[in-house]
Amino acid sequence: MTMLAIFPATSTAKSISGSHSLFLATHCFKLGSGKRIVVDGLRFPEDHAYLTEMFGSQFTHIHLIAPKRVRKARCKRRHGKEFNFEKADSHDIEQKIDSLKDLAGYVIENTGSIEMLHGKLTTLCKLMVPKQGRKASAAIRARARKGTWLYSQLEVFTFDEFKHFLNRIGNGTNIGNELASLRQPEFENKVRDYSKYVTLKLDDVSSKYSDAFSKWKFSDWDEFPIDAIKTKPGEETSEMERYLLDRRVSKHQY
């Protein structure tokens, strides 16, 4: 079998499974769920490619392997002796799973107890988050509190924009120390300076629609009074305005 994990810079975990698991994982991540997201049941190389493109280095693919005899015995215990393991194992949807082993970042043999598997995964997760990464994550969360301009601006950075922003401050060997050494005003000034060059600039609309922003108070984007965003025919609109108008259309549709 195969599984995958998407690790935003957070500390707790949420599990998702089922036929819409990839959609849900992407949706939760974009909404800033504040949790790690673990999705089980990755079955196609195309899914791996999609998640790699969406999340880059924040996506970690873990592949679990077990001999057929072990998997068959487990199915019999779970579903009874009448369960047709051969039919399930030969289903079309299961046929590309083995090919995912070569794509995975980590491969774990799962032939022991569930407690043994938990132990292996716990150890792996600790190795996957280097000390500097944990320190950087904590520093950013401490400064970008929800309900602030800083939090909302960082939230609309693309993955590449956020990565480039961090690269301006430090690298994998010192990024945690560098972020932790910045005082709150210094960090915010760096974000404001860098935000001049990103696609979605909060300042493009925060002053123009000051009444709407004063009511919203930089809270969840789904709560933003989108109907306040109005443009006149022929008027040049910013990327941020177009982003908010697109959200309004999506909300009206769904």
One Martini backbone bead per residue (centre of mass of N, CA, C, O) as a GRO file, in nm:
protein
  254
    1MET     BB    1   0.104   0.030   0.004
    2THR     BB    2   0.008   0.382   0.030
    3MET     BB    3   0.129   0.701   0.149
    4LEU     BB    4   0.077   1.041   0.271
    5ALA     BB    5   0.230   1.368   0.345
    6ILE     BB    6   0.136   1.693   0.459
    7PHE     BB    7   0.369   1.961   0.572
    8PRO     BB    8   0.317   2.205   0.733
    9ALA     BB    9   0.405   2.461   0.965
   10THR     BB   10   0.327   2.246   1.214
   11SER     BB   11   0.207   2.037   1.508
   12THR     BB   12  -0.044   1.895   1.400
   13ALA     BB   13  -0.294   1.640   1.314
   14LYS     BB   14  -0.467   1.524   1.012
   15SER     BB   15  -0.708   1.302   0.878
   16ILE     BB   16  -0.751   1.162   0.540
   17SER     BB   17  -1.011   0.993   0.356
   18GLY     BB   18  -1.095   0.887   0.042
   19SER     BB   19  -1.199   0.989  -0.276
   20HIS     BB   20  -1.142   1.316  -0.174
   21SER     BB   21  -0.857   1.358  -0.038
   22LEU     BB   22  -0.696   1.549  -0.227
   23PHE     BB   23  -0.894   1.782  -0.225
   24LEU     BB   24  -0.900   1.825   0.083
   25ALA     BB   25  -0.606   1.880   0.127
   26THR     BB   26  -0.587   2.130  -0.051
   27HIS     BB   27  -0.812   2.293   0.084
   28CYS     BB   28  -0.702   2.300   0.375
   29PHE     BB   29  -0.433   2.433   0.307
   30LYS     BB   30  -0.546   2.699   0.179
   31LEU     BB   31  -0.710   2.770   0.453
   32GLY     BB   32  -0.536   2.724   0.698
   33SER     BB   33  -0.574   2.482   0.928
   34GLY     BB   34  -0.319   2.440   1.132
   35LYS     BB   35  -0.232   2.155   1.006
   36ARG     BB   36  -0.159   1.858   0.954
   37ILE     BB   37  -0.174   1.643   0.660
   38VAL     BB   38  -0.317   1.314   0.617
   39VAL     BB   39  -0.301   1.084   0.342
   40ASP     BB   40  -0.465   0.799   0.233
   41GLY     BB   41  -0.437   0.623  -0.075
   42LEU     BB   42  -0.220   0.634  -0.286
   43ARG     BB   43  -0.235   0.518  -0.653
   44PHE     BB   44  -0.105   0.747  -0.846
   45PRO     BB   45   0.137   0.918  -1.012
   46GLU     BB   46  -0.038   1.174  -1.062
   47ASP     BB   47  -0.075   1.243  -0.763
   48HIS     BB   48   0.218   1.294  -0.697
   49ALA     BB   49   0.264   1.520  -0.906
   50TYR     BB   50   0.050   1.716  -0.802
   51LEU     BB   51   0.159   1.750  -0.504
   52THR     BB   52   0.439   1.845  -0.582
   53GLU     BB   53   0.342   2.100  -0.732
   54MET     BB   54   0.175   2.228  -0.495
   55PHE     BB   55   0.405   2.171  -0.230
   56GLY     BB   56   0.665   2.048  -0.266
   57SER     BB   57   0.858   2.011   0.021
   58GLN     BB   58   0.580   1.973   0.193
   59PHE     BB   59   0.576   1.701   0.047
   60THR     BB   60   0.535   1.363   0.175
   61HIS     BB   61   0.622   1.035   0.067
   62ILE     BB   62   0.488   0.730   0.200
   63HIS     BB   63   0.583   0.386   0.172
   64LEU     BB   64   0.410   0.085   0.213
   65ILE     BB   65   0.515  -0.253   0.291
   66ALA     BB   66   0.381  -0.591   0.211
   67PRO     BB   67   0.320  -0.894   0.188
   68LYS     BB   68   0.065  -1.070   0.058
   69ARG     BB   69   0.018  -1.265   0.299
   70VAL     BB   70  -0.020  -1.039   0.509
   71ARG     BB   71  -0.258  -0.888   0.375
   72LYS     BB   72  -0.449  -1.129   0.365
   73ALA     BB   73  -0.463  -1.187   0.670
   74ARG     BB   74  -0.575  -0.909   0.750
   75CYS     BB   75  -0.837  -0.922   0.586
   76LYS     BB   76  -0.955  -1.170   0.727
   77ARG     BB   77  -0.968  -1.040   1.011
   78ARG     BB   78  -1.148  -0.793   0.930
   79HIS     BB   79  -1.372  -0.951   0.709
   80GLY     BB   80  -1.326  -1.244   0.687
   81LYS     BB   81  -1.312  -1.549   0.518
   82GLU     BB   82  -1.503  -1.447   0.267
   83PHE     BB   83  -1.302  -1.266   0.165
   84ASN     BB   84  -1.193  -1.135  -0.158
   85PHE     BB   85  -0.875  -1.068  -0.206
   86GLU     BB   86  -0.805  -1.118  -0.507
   87LYS     BB   87  -1.016  -0.924  -0.622
   88ALA     BB   88  -0.917  -0.667  -0.482
   89ASP     BB   89  -0.609  -0.683  -0.574
   90SER     BB   90  -0.702  -0.688  -0.902
   91HIS     BB   91  -0.788  -0.418  -0.919
   92ASP     BB   92  -0.732  -0.145  -1.109
   93ILE     BB   93  -0.670   0.060  -0.867
   94GLU     BB   94  -0.408  -0.135  -0.768
   95GLN     BB   95  -0.183  -0.150  -1.016
   96LYS     BB   96   0.012   0.125  -0.936
   97ILE     BB   97   0.138   0.105  -0.651
   98ASP     BB   98   0.426  -0.016  -0.692
   99SER     BB   99   0.533   0.237  -0.865
  100LEU     BB  100   0.549   0.437  -0.608
  101LYS     BB  101   0.811   0.354  -0.465
  102ASP     BB  102   1.011   0.527  -0.657
  103LEU     BB  103   0.872   0.814  -0.558
  104ALA     BB  104   0.930   0.796  -0.277
  105GLY     BB  105   1.092   0.919   0.008
  106TYR     BB  106   0.972   0.668   0.174
  107VAL     BB  107   1.028   0.327   0.303
  108ILE     BB  108   0.806   0.095   0.476
  109GLU     BB  109   0.793  -0.184   0.671
  110ASN     BB  110   0.466  -0.368   0.727
  111THR     BB  111   0.485  -0.661   0.942
  112GLY     BB  112   0.377  -0.573   1.205
  113SER     BB  113   0.252  -0.394   1.429
  114ILE     BB  114   0.090  -0.101   1.491
  115GLU     BB  115   0.302  -0.006   1.699
  116MET     BB  116   0.547  -0.033   1.510
  117LEU     BB  117   0.450   0.168   1.299
  118HIS     BB  118   0.424   0.413   1.482
  119GLY     BB  119   0.724   0.420   1.557
  120LYS     BB  120   0.838   0.467   1.272
  121LEU     BB  121   0.677   0.729   1.208
  122THR     BB  122   0.775   0.899   1.446
  123THR     BB  123   1.073   0.892   1.374
  124LEU     BB  124   1.047   1.009   1.089
  125CYS     BB  125   0.915   1.284   1.163
  126LYS     BB  126   1.158   1.388   1.326
  127LEU     BB  127   1.359   1.379   1.079
  128MET     BB  128   1.187   1.574   0.880
  129VAL     BB  129   1.224   1.801   1.117
  130PRO     BB  130   1.434   2.020   1.152
  131LYS     BB  131   1.541   2.240   1.379
  132GLN     BB  132   1.527   2.497   1.198
  133GLY     BB  133   1.236   2.450   1.102
  134ARG     BB  134   1.100   2.464   1.380
  135LYS     BB  135   1.206   2.746   1.454
  136ALA     BB  136   1.083   2.897   1.214
  137SER     BB  137   0.788   2.826   1.263
  138ALA     BB  138   0.768   2.954   1.547
  139ALA     BB  139   0.847   3.245   1.465
  140ILE     BB  140   0.618   3.299   1.263
  141ARG     BB  141   0.377   3.238   1.450
  142ALA     BB  142   0.449   3.458   1.665
  143ARG     BB  143   0.420   3.705   1.451
  144ALA     BB  144   0.167   3.571   1.281
  145ARG     BB  145  -0.112   3.659   1.387
  146LYS     BB  146  -0.422   3.624   1.386
  147GLY     BB  147  -0.569   3.926   1.265
  148THR     BB  148  -0.339   4.032   1.074
  149TRP     BB  149  -0.165   4.163   0.824
  150LEU     BB  150   0.065   3.959   0.826
  151TYR     BB  151  -0.098   3.699   0.802
  152SER     BB  152  -0.260   3.773   0.539
  153GLN     BB  153  -0.016   3.817   0.353
  154LEU     BB  154   0.117   3.538   0.387
  155GLU     BB  155  -0.139   3.373   0.290
  156VAL     BB  156  -0.103   3.499  -0.027
  157PHE     BB  157   0.132   3.354  -0.075
  158THR     BB  158   0.313   3.174  -0.256
  159PHE     BB  159   0.528   2.928  -0.246
  160ASP     BB  160   0.760   3.074  -0.399
  161GLU     BB  161   0.745   3.340  -0.241
  162PHE     BB  162   0.804   3.221   0.038
  163LYS     BB  163   1.074   3.091  -0.030
  164HIS     BB  164   1.215   3.354  -0.122
  165PHE     BB  165   1.183   3.506   0.141
  166LEU     BB  166   1.352   3.309   0.317
  167ASN     BB  167   1.616   3.330   0.140
  168ARG     BB  168   1.668   3.633   0.236
  169ILE     BB  169   1.735   3.536   0.542
  170GLY     BB  170   1.810   3.220   0.480
  171ASN     BB  171   1.889   2.881   0.554
  172GLY     BB  172   1.896   2.550   0.648
  173THR     BB  173   2.122   2.629   0.884
  174ASN     BB  174   1.973   2.940   0.988
  175ILE     BB  175   1.666   3.026   0.972
  176GLY     BB  176   1.577   3.007   1.267
  177ASN     BB  177   1.780   3.209   1.390
  178GLU     BB  178   1.711   3.454   1.211
  179LEU     BB  179   1.408   3.478   1.286
  180ALA     BB  180   1.445   3.489   1.600
  181SER     BB  181   1.621   3.766   1.587
  182LEU     BB  182   1.372   3.905   1.502
  183ARG     BB  183   1.184   4.157   1.541
  184GLN     BB  184   0.875   4.242   1.482
  185PRO     BB  185   0.930   4.500   1.304
  186GLU     BB  186   1.143   4.365   1.123
  187PHE     BB  187   0.966   4.145   1.001
  188GLU     BB  188   0.743   4.328   0.888
  189ASN     BB  189   0.928   4.496   0.702
  190LYS     BB  190   1.012   4.259   0.523
  191VAL     BB  191   0.728   4.192   0.422
  192ARG     BB  192   0.659   4.472   0.304
  193ASP     BB  193   0.892   4.484   0.106
  194TYR     BB  194   0.834   4.212  -0.047
  195SER     BB  195   0.524   4.274  -0.125
  196LYS     BB  196   0.591   4.456  -0.379
  197TYR     BB  197   0.663   4.166  -0.557
  198VAL     BB  198   0.393   4.041  -0.544
  199THR     BB  199   0.086   3.958  -0.656
  200LEU     BB  200  -0.056   3.981  -0.365
  201LYS     BB  201  -0.160   4.295  -0.236
  202LEU     BB  202  -0.302   4.421   0.038
  203ASP     BB  203  -0.247   4.737  -0.006
  204ASP     BB  204  -0.426   4.769  -0.267
  205VAL     BB  205  -0.708   4.748  -0.067
  206SER     BB  206  -0.702   4.852   0.235
  207SER     BB  207  -0.744   5.162   0.160
  208LYS     BB  208  -0.975   5.158  -0.053
  209TYR     BB  209  -1.130   4.945   0.170
  210SER     BB  210  -1.143   5.038   0.478
  211ASP     BB  211  -1.424   4.958   0.582
  212ALA     BB  212  -1.405   4.654   0.526
  213PHE     BB  213  -1.139   4.611   0.692
  214SER     BB  214  -1.248   4.707   0.969
  215LYS     BB  215  -1.458   4.470   0.987
  216TRP     BB  216  -1.266   4.225   0.932
  217LYS     BB  217  -0.973   4.225   1.072
  218PHE     BB  218  -0.801   3.999   0.939
  219SER     BB  219  -0.950   3.746   0.885
  220ASP     BB  220  -1.111   3.530   0.732
  221TRP     BB  221  -1.170   3.515   0.395
  222ASP     BB  222  -1.469   3.402   0.416
  223GLU     BB  223  -1.548   3.684   0.587
  224PHE     BB  224  -1.525   3.872   0.366
  225PRO     BB  225  -1.674   4.167   0.226
  226ILE     BB  226  -1.695   4.129  -0.104
  227ASP     BB  227  -1.923   4.337  -0.192
  228ALA     BB  228  -1.726   4.590  -0.157
  229ILE     BB  229  -1.610   4.509  -0.427
  230LYS     BB  230  -1.573   4.770  -0.669
  231THR     BB  231  -1.587   4.826  -1.023
  232LYS     BB  232  -1.521   5.018  -1.299
  233PRO     BB  233  -1.550   5.074  -1.609
  234GLY     BB  234  -1.208   5.077  -1.712
  235GLU     BB  235  -1.085   5.008  -1.452
  236GLU     BB  236  -0.810   4.946  -1.286
  237THR     BB  237  -0.706   4.633  -1.158
  238SER     BB  238  -0.597   4.440  -0.920
  239GLU     BB  239  -0.505   4.133  -0.823
  240MET     BB  240  -0.656   4.150  -0.552
  241GLU     BB  241  -0.932   4.222  -0.667
  242ARG     BB  242  -0.960   3.974  -0.850
  243TYR     BB  243  -0.944   3.771  -0.624
  244LEU     BB  244  -1.201   3.868  -0.470
  245LEU     BB  245  -1.398   3.844  -0.709
  246ASP     BB  246  -1.357   3.539  -0.750
  247ARG     BB  247  -1.467   3.463  -0.472
  248ARG     BB  248  -1.750   3.568  -0.518
  249VAL     BB  249  -1.825   3.379  -0.749
  250SER     BB  250  -1.774   3.115  -0.593
  251LYS     BB  251  -1.981   3.166  -0.364
  252HIS     BB  252  -2.231   3.188  -0.559
  253GLN     BB  253  -2.197   2.897  -0.683
  254TYR     BB  254  -2.140   2.726  -0.384
   0.00000   0.00000   0.00000
